[in-house]
């Protein structure tokens, strides 16, 4: 009988703790990544951003793309992806991008877009956008990737590479450009990888993008008419 007391108490404590966390935090999930390399000022639970429980129970593809959004600001188009949490064999988790001083699974993200409205011998234009993998304002999102659409449309419509430096460096590679810019760009794939080992990656192809988010993730930029 005594041998059963300890396991029973453990199960009771786990269930009770889970119930308290759900009731106390209105169903939000807080992830504590451990104190290793974490700043002392961030060790309190209140300092950690709440995670959407629905996101945690979704596949990695859906975590990445289901809530993805596009915004426009000052001649830039911003793409904000979800921030997946990967489950490890022992039940612990690791975020896709570095967070709280931890390395994360990946450190780079690449978006592939196909141009709509123009083609080169039947081949659609391609835009590859590569940026650093960073956590956004909350743990549910990656940092927005800003694409310089105004600068692209002001340049000669031809194959080229653009690089933006500063706090949020971005590389844009434009391929198969037929001498005119597309009316819009549709997201075709997303790849997360480590810069030192690109072969180890997570790639969501066109079908995976559509399955995770049936709405087209589209960049539609119109160059303002010159006065």
Secondary structure, DSSP 4 states (H G I P E B T S, - for coil): -HHHHHHHHHHHHHHHHHHHHHHHTTT-EE----STT--GGG-SGGGSPEEPHHHHTS-HHHHHHTT-EEEEETTEEEEE-B--EEEPTTS-EEESSBBTTB--S-SEEEEEEEEEEEEETTEEEEEEEEEE-BB-SSTTBBPPEEE-HHHHHHS-SSSEEEEE-STT-EEEEEES--SS--SEEEEEEEEEEETTEEEEEEEE-HHHHHHH--S--EE---PPPP-
